[in-house]
């Protein structure tokens, strides 16, 4: 199975570490379950608009 990770701030008091934690946990889950992560999208603003995919 293939997937894209979408990480974002959900509250205005979250920090950069919140995004990094989401990415780390998602990658660990993917590894445990055999999912291939194709890319990750990070939304550092308080909207659902993706602004940084890599």
N, CA, C, O and CB atoms as a CASP TS submission, in Angstrom:
PFRMAT TS
TARGET T0000
AUTHOR 0000-0000-0000
METHOD Language model
MODEL 1
PARENT N/A
ATOM      1  N   UNK     1       0.836  -1.161   0.000  1.00  0.00           N
ATOM      2  CA  UNK     1       0.000   0.000   0.000  1.00  0.00           C
ATOM      3  C   UNK     1       0.895   1.242   0.000  1.00  0.00           C
ATOM      4  O   UNK     1       1.970   1.246   0.600  1.00  0.00           O
ATOM      5  CB  UNK     1      -0.959  -0.012   1.211  1.00  0.00           C
ATOM      6  N   UNK     2       0.442   2.277  -0.671  1.00  0.00           N
ATOM      7  CA  UNK     2       1.171   3.540  -0.736  1.00  0.00           C
ATOM      8  C   UNK     2       0.359   4.620  -0.032  1.00  0.00           C
ATOM      9  O   UNK     2      -0.870   4.564   0.009  1.00  0.00           O
ATOM     10  CB  UNK     2       1.465   3.941  -2.208  1.00  0.00           C
ATOM     11  N   UNK     3       1.065   5.603   0.520  1.00  0.00           N
ATOM     12  CA  UNK     3       0.379   6.668   1.246  1.00  0.00           C
ATOM     13  C   UNK     3       1.141   7.982   1.147  1.00  0.00           C
ATOM     14  O   UNK     3       2.325   8.015   0.810  1.00  0.00           O
ATOM     15  CB  UNK     3       0.193   6.280   2.709  1.00  0.00           C
ATOM     16  N   UNK     4       0.433   9.054   1.449  1.00  0.00           N
ATOM     17  CA  UNK     4       1.010  10.378   1.603  1.00  0.00           C
ATOM     18  C   UNK     4       0.692  10.825   3.020  1.00  0.00           C
ATOM     19  O   UNK     4      -0.440  10.686   3.482  1.00  0.00           O
ATOM     20  CB  UNK     4       0.457  11.394   0.529  1.00  0.00           C
ATOM     21  N   UNK     5       1.689  11.359   3.705  1.00  0.00           N
ATOM     22  CA  UNK     5       1.475  11.857   5.059  1.00  0.00           C
ATOM     23  C   UNK     5       1.141  13.340   4.966  1.00  0.00           C
ATOM     24  O   UNK     5       1.841  14.104   4.302  1.00  0.00           O
ATOM     25  CB  UNK     5       2.733  11.613   5.967  1.00  0.00           C
ATOM     26  N   UNK     6       0.072  13.736   5.632  1.00  0.00           N
ATOM     27  CA  UNK     6      -0.327  15.139   5.719  1.00  0.00           C
ATOM     28  C   UNK     6      -0.257  15.548   7.183  1.00  0.00           C
ATOM     29  O   UNK     6      -1.038  15.067   8.005  1.00  0.00           O
ATOM     30  CB  UNK     6      -1.768  15.372   5.130  1.00  0.00           C
ATOM     31  N   UNK     7       0.666  16.424   7.506  1.00  0.00           N
ATOM     32  CA  UNK     7       0.822  16.892   8.883  1.00  0.00           C
ATOM     33  C   UNK     7       0.503  18.376   8.927  1.00  0.00           C
ATOM     34  O   UNK     7       0.875  19.129   8.027  1.00  0.00           O
ATOM     35  CB  UNK     7       2.262  16.616   9.419  1.00  0.00           C
ATOM     36  N   UNK     8      -0.197  18.797   9.994  1.00  0.00           N
ATOM     37  CA  UNK     8      -0.569  20.206  10.080  1.00  0.00           C
ATOM     38  C   UNK     8      -0.747  20.628  11.526  1.00  0.00           C
ATOM     39  O   UNK     8      -0.943  19.800  12.416  1.00  0.00           O
ATOM     40  CB  UNK     8      -1.851  20.475   9.292  1.00  0.00           C
ATOM     41  N   UNK     9      -0.674  21.925  11.738  1.00  0.00           N
ATOM     42  CA  UNK     9      -1.035  22.478  13.031  1.00  0.00           C
ATOM     43  C   UNK     9      -2.544  22.382  13.177  1.00  0.00           C
ATOM     44  O   UNK     9      -3.282  22.688  12.240  1.00  0.00           O
ATOM     45  CB  UNK     9      -0.543  23.951  13.180  1.00  0.00           C
ATOM     46  N   UNK    10      -3.005  21.960  14.342  1.00  0.00           N
ATOM     47  CA  UNK    10      -4.444  21.923  14.558  1.00  0.00           C
ATOM     48  C   UNK    10      -4.870  22.969  15.581  1.00  0.00           C
ATOM     49  O   UNK    10      -6.058  23.268  15.703  1.00  0.00           O
ATOM     50  CB  UNK    10      -4.877  20.533  15.014  1.00  0.00           C
ATOM     51  N   UNK    11      -3.925  23.518  16.305  1.00  0.00           N
ATOM     52  CA  UNK    11      -4.201  24.567  17.284  1.00  0.00           C
ATOM     53  C   UNK    11      -3.164  25.667  17.136  1.00  0.00           C
ATOM     54  O   UNK    11      -2.032  25.394  16.738  1.00  0.00           O
ATOM     55  CB  UNK    11      -4.200  24.000  18.731  1.00  0.00           C
ATOM     56  N   UNK    12      -3.520  26.881  17.443  1.00  0.00           N
ATOM     57  CA  UNK    12      -2.562  27.966  17.272  1.00  0.00           C
ATOM     58  C   UNK    12      -1.462  27.989  18.326  1.00  0.00           C
ATOM     59  O   UNK    12      -0.551  28.813  18.237  1.00  0.00           O
ATOM     60  CB  UNK    12      -3.281  29.267  17.286  1.00  0.00           C
ATOM     61  N   UNK    13      -1.524  27.104  19.325  1.00  0.00           N
ATOM     62  CA  UNK    13      -0.448  27.062  20.316  1.00  0.00           C
ATOM     63  C   UNK    13       0.535  25.909  20.071  1.00  0.00           C
ATOM     64  O   UNK    13       1.407  25.668  20.906  1.00  0.00           O
ATOM     65  CB  UNK    13      -1.041  26.940  21.710  1.00  0.00           C
ATOM     66  N   UNK    14       0.415  25.205  18.965  1.00  0.00           N
ATOM     67  CA  UNK    14       1.357  24.137  18.654  1.00  0.00           C
ATOM     68  C   UNK    14       2.656  24.728  18.136  1.00  0.00           C
ATOM     69  O   UNK    14       2.697  25.859  17.651  1.00  0.00           O
ATOM     70  CB  UNK    14       0.760  23.161  17.626  1.00  0.00           C
ATOM     71  N   UNK    15       3.716  23.937  18.249  1.00  0.00           N
ATOM     72  CA  UNK    15       5.037  24.373  17.812  1.00  0.00           C
ATOM     73  C   UNK    15       5.515  23.470  16.685  1.00  0.00           C
ATOM     74  O   UNK    15       4.855  22.490  16.339  1.00  0.00           O
ATOM     75  CB  UNK    15       6.044  24.362  18.990  1.00  0.00           C
ATOM     76  N   UNK    16       6.657  23.805  16.120  1.00  0.00           N
ATOM     77  CA  UNK    16       7.262  23.013  15.045  1.00  0.00           C
ATOM     78  C   UNK    16       7.433  21.555  15.467  1.00  0.00           C
ATOM     79  O   UNK    16       7.305  20.652  14.640  1.00  0.00           O
ATOM     80  CB  UNK    16       8.621  23.607  14.641  1.00  0.00           C
ATOM     81  N   UNK    17       7.720  21.320  16.748  1.00  0.00           N
ATOM     82  CA  UNK    17       7.897  19.952  17.240  1.00  0.00           C
ATOM     83  C   UNK    17       6.623  19.135  17.075  1.00  0.00           C
ATOM     84  O   UNK    17       6.683  17.911  16.951  1.00  0.00           O
ATOM     85  CB  UNK    17       8.321  19.966  18.709  1.00  0.00           C
ATOM     86  N   UNK    18       5.469  19.799  17.071  1.00  0.00           N
ATOM     87  CA  UNK    18       4.201  19.093  16.880  1.00  0.00           C
ATOM     88  C   UNK    18       4.150  18.460  15.492  1.00  0.00           C
ATOM     89  O   UNK    18       3.739  17.309  15.342  1.00  0.00           O
ATOM     90  CB  UNK    18       3.009  20.054  17.074  1.00  0.00           C
ATOM     91  N   UNK    19       4.566  19.213  14.489  1.00  0.00           N
ATOM     92  CA  UNK    19       4.602  18.696  13.119  1.00  0.00           C
ATOM     93  C   UNK    19       5.625  17.563  13.022  1.00  0.00           C
ATOM     94  O   UNK    19       5.336  16.513  12.448  1.00  0.00           O
ATOM     95  CB  UNK    19       4.944  19.830  12.108  1.00  0.00           C
ATOM     96  N   UNK    20       6.805  17.771  13.575  1.00  0.00           N
ATOM     97  CA  UNK    20       7.846  16.743  13.522  1.00  0.00           C
ATOM     98  C   UNK    20       7.380  15.467  14.220  1.00  0.00           C
ATOM     99  O   UNK    20       7.687  14.366  13.762  1.00  0.00           O
ATOM    100  CB  UNK    20       9.147  17.258  14.167  1.00  0.00           C
ATOM    101  N   UNK    21       6.653  15.600  15.310  1.00  0.00           N
ATOM    102  CA  UNK    21       6.119  14.434  16.010  1.00  0.00           C
ATOM    103  C   UNK    21       5.093  13.692  15.166  1.00  0.00           C
ATOM    104  O   UNK    21       5.078  12.461  15.144  1.00  0.00           O
ATOM    105  CB  UNK    21       5.495  14.854  17.330  1.00  0.00           C
ATOM    106  N   UNK    22       4.238  14.433  14.473  1.00  0.00           N
ATOM    107  CA  UNK    22       3.252  13.803  13.588  1.00  0.00           C
ATOM    108  C   UNK    22       3.958  13.016  12.484  1.00  0.00           C
ATOM    109  O   UNK    22       3.584  11.884  12.178  1.00  0.00           O
ATOM    110  CB  UNK    22       2.313  14.869  12.971  1.00  0.00           C
ATOM    111  N   UNK    23       4.978  13.629  11.894  1.00  0.00           N
ATOM    112  CA  UNK    23       5.717  12.947  10.820  1.00  0.00           C
ATOM    113  C   UNK    23       6.407  11.694  11.352  1.00  0.00           C
ATOM    114  O   UNK    23       6.334  10.633  10.731  1.00  0.00           O
ATOM    115  CB  UNK    23       6.760  13.898  10.188  1.00  0.00           C
ATOM    116  N   UNK    24       7.074  11.811  12.491  1.00  0.00           N
ATOM    117  CA  UNK    24       7.784  10.674  13.072  1.00  0.00           C
ATOM    118  C   UNK    24       6.827   9.519  13.373  1.00  0.00           C
ATOM    119  O   UNK    24       7.102   8.373  13.017  1.00  0.00           O
ATOM    120  CB  UNK    24       8.514  11.101  14.352  1.00  0.00           C
ATOM    121  N   UNK    25       5.706   9.822  14.026  1.00  0.00           N
ATOM    122  CA  UNK    25       4.750   8.770  14.368  1.00  0.00           C
ATOM    123  C   UNK    25       4.128   8.143  13.125  1.00  0.00           C
ATOM    124  O   UNK    25       3.909   6.932  13.079  1.00  0.00           O
ATOM    125  CB  UNK    25       3.655   9.329  15.266  1.00  0.00           C
ATOM    126  N   UNK    26       3.848   8.957  12.129  1.00  0.00           N
ATOM    127  CA  UNK    26       3.273   8.436  10.881  1.00  0.00           C
ATOM    128  C   UNK    26       4.267   7.528  10.157  1.00  0.00           C
ATOM    129  O   UNK    26       3.887   6.478   9.638  1.00  0.00           O
ATOM    130  CB  UNK    26       2.850   9.596   9.957  1.00  0.00           C
ATOM    131  N   UNK    27       5.532   7.928  10.123  1.00  0.00           N
ATOM    132  CA  UNK    27       6.553   7.099   9.471  1.00  0.00           C
ATOM    133  C   UNK    27       6.749   5.785  10.218  1.00  0.00           C
ATOM    134  O   UNK    27       6.917   4.735   9.598  1.00  0.00           O
ATOM    135  CB  UNK    27       7.887   7.858   9.383  1.00  0.00           C
ATOM    136  N   UNK    28       6.727   5.841  11.549  1.00  0.00           N
ATOM    137  CA  UNK    28       6.857   4.617  12.345  1.00  0.00           C
ATOM    138  C   UNK    28       5.683   3.676  12.085  1.00  0.00           C
ATOM    139  O   UNK    28       5.870   2.466  11.953  1.00  0.00           O
ATOM    140  CB  UNK    28       6.943   4.956  13.846  1.00  0.00           C
ATOM    141  N   UNK    29       4.474   4.234  12.011  1.00  0.00           N
ATOM    142  CA  UNK    29       3.292   3.428  11.721  1.00  0.00           C
ATOM    143  C   UNK    29       3.407   2.789  10.343  1.00  0.00           C
ATOM    144  O   UNK    29       3.116   1.605  10.172  1.00  0.00           O
ATOM    145  CB  UNK    29       2.020   4.285  11.806  1.00  0.00           C
ATOM    146  N   UNK    30       3.834   3.581   9.364  1.00  0.00           N
ATOM    147  CA  UNK    30       3.982   3.058   7.998  1.00  0.00           C
ATOM    148  C   UNK    30       4.979   1.906   7.966  1.00  0.00           C
ATOM    149  O   UNK    30       4.735   0.883   7.325  1.00  0.00           O
ATOM    150  CB  UNK    30       4.435   4.174   7.034  1.00  0.00           C
ATOM    151  N   UNK    31       6.082   2.071   8.646  1.00  0.00           N
ATOM    152  CA  UNK    31       7.103   1.017   8.676  1.00  0.00           C
ATOM    153  C   UNK    31       6.554  -0.259   9.310  1.00  0.00           C
ATOM    154  O   UNK    31       6.770  -1.354   8.791  1.00  0.00           O
ATOM    155  CB  UNK    31       8.346   1.494   9.448  1.00  0.00           C
ATOM    156  N   UNK    32       5.842  -0.119  10.431  1.00  0.00           N
ATOM    157  CA  UNK    32       5.278  -1.294  11.126  1.00  0.00           C
ATOM    158  C   UNK    32       4.247  -2.027  10.293  1.00  0.00           C
ATOM    159  O   UNK    32       4.127  -3.248  10.388  1.00  0.00           O
ATOM    160  CB  UNK    32       4.648  -0.875  12.437  1.00  0.00           C
ATOM    161  N   UNK    33       3.504  -1.300   9.480  1.00  0.00           N
ATOM    162  CA  UNK    33       2.384  -1.902   8.753  1.00  0.00           C
ATOM    163  C   UNK    33       2.682  -2.158   7.275  1.00  0.00           C
ATOM    164  O   UNK    33       1.807  -2.610   6.537  1.00  0.00           O
ATOM    165  CB  UNK    33       1.176  -1.015   8.867  1.00  0.00           C
ATOM    166  N   UNK    34       3.906  -1.875   6.840  1.00  0.00           N
ATOM    167  CA  UNK    34       4.279  -2.162   5.465  1.00  0.00           C
ATOM    168  C   UNK    34       3.770  -1.152   4.444  1.00  0.00           C
ATOM    169  O   UNK    34       3.655  -1.471   3.261  1.00  0.00           O
ATOM    170  CB  UNK    34       3.786  -3.500   5.103  1.00  0.00           C
ATOM    171  N   UNK    35       3.465   0.055   4.891  1.00  0.00           N
ATOM    172  CA  UNK    35       2.986   1.102   3.988  1.00  0.00           C
ATOM    173  C   UNK    35       4.188   1.858   3.428  1.00  0.00           C
ATOM    174  O   UNK    35       5.109   2.202   4.170  1.00  0.00           O
ATOM    175  CB  UNK    35       2.007   2.077   4.722  1.00  0.00           C
ATOM    176  N   UNK    36       4.180   2.117   2.127  1.00  0.00           N
ATOM    177  CA  UNK    36       5.226   2.903   1.490  1.00  0.00           C
ATOM    178  C   UNK    36       4.782   4.360   1.443  1.00  0.00           C
ATOM    179  O   UNK    36       3.765   4.681   0.828  1.00  0.00           O
ATOM    180  CB  UNK    36       5.542   2.369   0.063  1.00  0.00           C
ATOM    181  N   UNK    37       5.537   5.236   2.087  1.00  0.00           N
ATOM    182  CA  UNK    37       5.215   6.661   2.096  1.00  0.00           C
ATOM    183  C   UNK    37       5.816   7.284   0.845  1.00  0.00           C
ATOM    184  O   UNK    37       7.033   7.285   0.660  1.00  0.00           O
ATOM    185  CB  UNK    37       5.750   7.365   3.394  1.00  0.00           C
ATOM    186  N   UNK    38       4.955   7.811  -0.003  1.00  0.00           N
ATOM    187  CA  UNK    38       5.376   8.400  -1.273  1.00  0.00           C
ATOM    188  C   UNK    38       5.869   9.834  -1.106  1.00  0.00           C
ATOM    189  O   UNK    38       6.815  10.247  -1.775  1.00  0.00           O
ATOM    190  CB  UNK    38       4.230   8.365  -2.267  1.00  0.00           C
ATOM    191  N   UNK    39       5.237  10.586  -0.224  1.00  0.00           N
ATOM    192  CA  UNK    39       5.649  11.956   0.059  1.00  0.00           C
ATOM    193  C   UNK    39       4.971  12.411   1.337  1.00  0.00           C
ATOM    194  O   UNK    39       4.080  11.740   1.857  1.00  0.00           O
ATOM    195  CB  UNK    39       5.304  12.906  -1.121  1.00  0.00           C
ATOM    196  N   UNK    40       5.400  13.551   1.832  1.00  0.00           N
ATOM    197  CA  UNK    40       4.745  14.139   3.000  1.00  0.00           C
ATOM    198  C   UNK    40       4.403  15.586   2.682  1.00  0.00           C
ATOM    199  O   UNK    40       5.167  16.293   2.025  1.00  0.00           O
ATOM    200  CB  UNK    40       5.652  14.045   4.270  1.00  0.00           C
ATOM    201  N   UNK    41       3.256  16.006   3.155  1.00  0.00           N
ATOM    202  CA  UNK    41       2.791  17.379   2.965  1.00  0.00           C
ATOM    203  C   UNK    41       2.658  18.004   4.342  1.00  0.00           C
ATOM    204  O   UNK    41       2.055  17.427   5.246  1.00  0.00           O
ATOM    205  CB  UNK    41       1.427  17.434   2.176  1.00  0.00           C
ATOM    206  N   UNK    42       3.231  19.191   4.487  1.00  0.00           N
ATOM    207  CA  UNK    42       3.236  19.868   5.772  1.00  0.00           C
ATOM    208  C   UNK    42       2.523  21.201   5.629  1.00  0.00           C
ATOM    209  O   UNK    42       2.839  22.001   4.748  1.00  0.00           O
ATOM    210  CB  UNK    42       4.679  20.065   6.294  1.00  0.00           C
ATOM    211  N   UNK    43       1.558  21.427   6.509  1.00  0.00           N
ATOM    212  CA  UNK    43       0.798  22.668   6.528  1.00  0.00           C
ATOM    213  C   UNK    43       1.154  23.402   7.820  1.00  0.00           C
ATOM    214  O   UNK    43       0.678  23.044   8.897  1.00  0.00           O
ATOM    215  CB  UNK    43      -0.752  22.400   6.422  1.00  0.00           C
ATOM    216  N   UNK    44       1.987  24.422   7.705  1.00  0.00           N
ATOM    217  CA  UNK    44       2.430  25.165   8.881  1.00  0.00           C
ATOM    218  C   UNK    44       1.555  26.375   9.185  1.00  0.00           C
ATOM    219  O   UNK    44       1.848  27.136  10.107  1.00  0.00           O
ATOM    220  CB  UNK    44       3.851  25.610   8.694  1.00  0.00           C
ATOM    221  N   UNK    45       0.510  26.551   8.436  1.00  0.00           N
ATOM    222  CA  UNK    45      -0.431  27.639   8.716  1.00  0.00           C
ATOM    223  C   UNK    45      -1.723  27.035   9.218  1.00  0.00           C
ATOM    224  O   UNK    45      -1.916  25.822   9.137  1.00  0.00           O
ATOM    225  CB  UNK    45      -0.683  28.518   7.454  1.00  0.00           C
ATOM    226  N   UNK    46      -2.595  27.853   9.728  1.00  0.00           N
ATOM    227  CA  UNK    46      -3.819  27.338  10.341  1.00  0.00           C
ATOM    228  C   UNK    46      -4.948  27.207   9.338  1.00  0.00           C
ATOM    229  O   UNK    46      -6.038  27.736   9.554  1.00  0.00           O
ATOM    230  CB  UNK    46      -4.252  28.236  11.477  1.00  0.00           C
ATOM    231  N   UNK    47      -4.698  26.513   8.251  1.00  0.00           N
ATOM    232  CA  UNK    47      -5.740  26.261   7.264  1.00  0.00           C
ATOM    233  C   UNK    47      -5.541  24.863   6.726  1.00  0.00           C
ATOM    234  O   UNK    47      -4.561  24.196   7.059  1.00  0.00           O
ATOM    235  CB  UNK    47      -5.715  27.316   6.116  1.00  0.00           C
ATOM    236  N   UNK    48      -6.454  24.422   5.905  1.00  0.00           N
ATOM    237  CA  UNK    48      -6.317  23.103   5.289  1.00  0.00           C
ATOM    238  C   UNK    48      -5.570  23.191   3.963  1.00  0.00           C
ATOM    239  O   UNK    48      -5.526  22.212   3.218  1.00  0.00           O
ATOM    240  CB  UNK    48      -7.693  22.469   5.075  1.00  0.00           C
ATOM    241  N   UNK    49      -4.993  24.327   3.661  1.00  0.00           N
ATOM    242  CA  UNK    49      -4.255  24.495   2.410  1.00  0.00           C
ATOM    243  C   UNK    49      -2.849  23.940   2.567  1.00  0.00           C
ATOM    244  O   UNK    49      -2.100  24.398   3.429  1.00  0.00           O
ATOM    245  CB  UNK    49      -4.207  25.984   1.991  1.00  0.00           C
ATOM    246  N   UNK    50      -2.479  22.965   1.751  1.00  0.00           N
ATOM    247  CA  UNK    50      -1.144  22.402   1.813  1.00  0.00           C
ATOM    248  C   UNK    50      -0.170  23.388   1.179  1.00  0.00           C
ATOM    249  O   UNK    50      -0.405  23.878   0.074  1.00  0.00           O
ATOM    250  CB  UNK    50      -1.085  21.022   1.104  1.00  0.00           C
ATOM    251  N   UNK    51       0.915  23.674   1.877  1.00  0.00           N
ATOM    252  CA  UNK    51       1.847  24.635   1.343  1.00  0.00           C
ATOM    253  C   UNK    51       3.272  24.135   1.234  1.00  0.00           C
ATOM    254  O   UNK    51       4.155  24.891   0.829  1.00  0.00           O
ATOM    255  CB  UNK    51       1.822  25.835   2.167  1.00  0.00           C
ATOM    256  N   UNK    52       3.523  22.881   1.585  1.00  0.00           N
ATOM    257  CA  UNK    52       4.894  22.364   1.486  1.00  0.00           C
ATOM    258  C   UNK    52       4.853  20.856   1.324  1.00  0.00           C
ATOM    259  O   UNK    52       4.792  20.128   2.315  1.00  0.00           O
ATOM    260  CB  UNK    52       5.732  22.754   2.734  1.00  0.00           C
ATOM    261  N   UNK    53       4.885  20.389   0.114  1.00  0.00           N
ATOM    262  CA  UNK    53       4.930  18.949  -0.136  1.00  0.00           C
ATOM    263  C   UNK    53       6.327  18.604  -0.626  1.00  0.00           C
ATOM    264  O   UNK    53       6.907  19.307  -1.453  1.00  0.00           O
ATOM    265  CB  UNK    53       3.839  18.507  -1.175  1.00  0.00           C
ATOM    266  N   UNK    54       6.842  17.524  -0.108  1.00  0.00           N
ATOM    267  CA  UNK    54       8.174  17.067  -0.533  1.00  0.00           C
ATOM    268  C   UNK    54       8.279  15.567  -0.417  1.00  0.00           C
ATOM    269  O   UNK    54       9.324  14.995  -0.729  1.00  0.00           O
ATOM    270  CB  UNK    54       9.276  17.735   0.299  1.00  0.00           C
TER
END
